[in-house]
Amino acid sequence: MELPKIPFYKKYSLIFKAISAGGILGFLYTVFSNTASDYGYLRLLLGIIIGSFIGFFIITFENFLGYLKKYSFLSAMLLKTLIYSVLILLFLVFFVVVFTKITAHISYTEALSQYMGKKIVEDFLFSFAASIFLILFLEISSLLSPGFFYNYFTGRYHRPVQEERIFMFVDLQSSTTMAEQLGDIQYSNLLQDLFNDFTNPILASRASIYQYAGDEIILTWKSSVGTKVNRCLYCFYLLKQSILNRKDYYLKTYNIVPKFKAGMHIGNAVTNWVGKVKKEIVYHGDLLNTTSRIQCKCNELGHDFVISEIMKKALSENSSVHYAQQGEIVLRGKTKPMKLFTVDFNDQIIN
């Protein structure tokens, strides 16, 4: 069985967002300014192209300036804004001068002189404002879950909606011992590295991150998305592989290789927007409590991945996965016993 891969649009979604935001900025700038007014509607296309290049330029440099995150957000934003403003202005000078030289049939010196006399201040202010907007846009995009704006503006979940969903509770093993050994700061750094390494498996399996709860991460899928080619099941395998691939790093940095356990269940949950001061999509229902109880059984069963019988039946059979029934177990807070299965993966999985 071939493992799920990160879809192209998810792998480069931030780049597409930056380019789109830059294109919109460029369009608005040309609409509300006199830039290239002699070229009619062509100037709108030019504005979109330039703005898109600016968006691509900024998202590219964001990766190179990642070390600025050690400073406060305000300090890092101001420094990046100054850097981006100057570089964007240089790009605009080059583009406008070349464009003017070609269309007006004048020398580069004359084109540069015209630009410096008429547009330099206006374009610098645009560069400064565009830099601030795009930096804030990218930061806010990283804080909000995918689909947040779509769900909010389309009114989805403004009223409670019951839907079938899959939940996976992933919890770090021996977290208390690790925290005592490493200390609070190093332990926090470990969690940050761990959750960062989980990014690609989560994207590949099409999971949504519902919550970070201390050293636990809660993943969810719509049932149709998660059960397709067993994405939700292979998510756990990919999570484990992401840690094994960085085993040397964890040993060198923390003198430990983190291990985790997970429980997974499927059922109906009510999805709804809550809060006024802070709006958030939340899930209500017995499904979450049951999944949490299943995950708690990992230690008792001596296994790192446990799922419910209902979850197993929702998945397609595959020879690369082995299920072992653990009998009927009464979960804490439940009156009726539930059949649970441990899950193992064999070497037939294709990376």
Helices and strands as residue ranges (DSSP letters): H 8-11, H 13-31, G 37-39, H 42-64, G 66-70, H 73-104, H 108-118, H 120-143, H 148-153, E 161-172, H 175-182, H 184-197, H 199-204, E 208-213, E 216-222, H 223-227, G 228-230, H 231-244, H 247-254, E 260-274, E 280-284, H 286-301, E 305-308, H 309-314, E 321-329, E 338-345
